[in-house]
């Protein structure tokens, strides 16, 4: 969503080519959709690396995170593009594409990393939360976090510019990479497509969870909500329904479908009708980095949101004014019940949330900020050359 929003915002300001490693379900359709929007896209279509190939890279010291996205075909295509064309800026989305700056360094262009998250901080949080696998898993988690930190620091050091989505992430990277001064380009929303509809609520109290169902912070948050929070809500609001919307492999959360009041919808073409029908948008996240696009989209649609401190970390949202924040199961359940019983509160939060995103989180504004960074970095390069 961030890449699409920034591409659309940059399209009227720059000539942009996209090189994409396409291995996931739906990637062919995504590449075709980007082309239909007018973007120049080359997709490197290949199967995911075998477990053996990935394990070999990990044995050599790589994190699993980078090993999964290492591709000889992608590296060759990138090198060929750099040989035949001059790009003022090469922007790497996520550290796993930033690794190609390390694998095939080249002068003559300005390299920018759009970090999205501080991945090693996210890995550390997940390691603390998870008890799956016991001692062996904890050893793996510590090793993975250390490898990610080492790699991300190295990638940041070879970049001409680093972009984070929040001041929280900016401070984390600046602390771990001496001399680094990341720029903040916040996440945004499509304010034209995502609009409020206060009269669309379903007749039954409901909460909606939106997110990839094989992304570990989502899996952890959804499991915690279904097991620790939902039973308390159902005691107070017996007809409450939890609607789960999202793509990705649902096997990690499949068993939650047996809980009373849970309905899985899966992947949808447009999330907006589902947002409009829900009484409450739920973001029960206990691990995360960057900022949550799901919360910005919910606010843009004028929906009341209940989340955690980590859930709205990095956003300018204020608990009690734009959304409700609760970190333990009792408080989270109480906030949801309160919203189910108080429509005026739902409307007030929804209107305030919409005003917030209109003020601070449009993609056009993010595009302007990013182009200003490009111009600053290019000017610095010219000045240094003199």
Helices and strands as residue ranges (DSSP letters): H 2-11, E 17-22, H 27-36, E 40-45, H 51-59, H 64-67, H 72-84, E 89-93, H 95-103, E 110-114, H 119-129, H 134-158, E 161-164, H 167-176, E 183-184, E 206-210, H 216-224, I 225-229, H 230-236, E 241-245, G 250-258, E 262-266, H 272-277, E 280-283, H 293-300, E 305-307, E 324-325, H 329-341, H 343-360, H 363-385
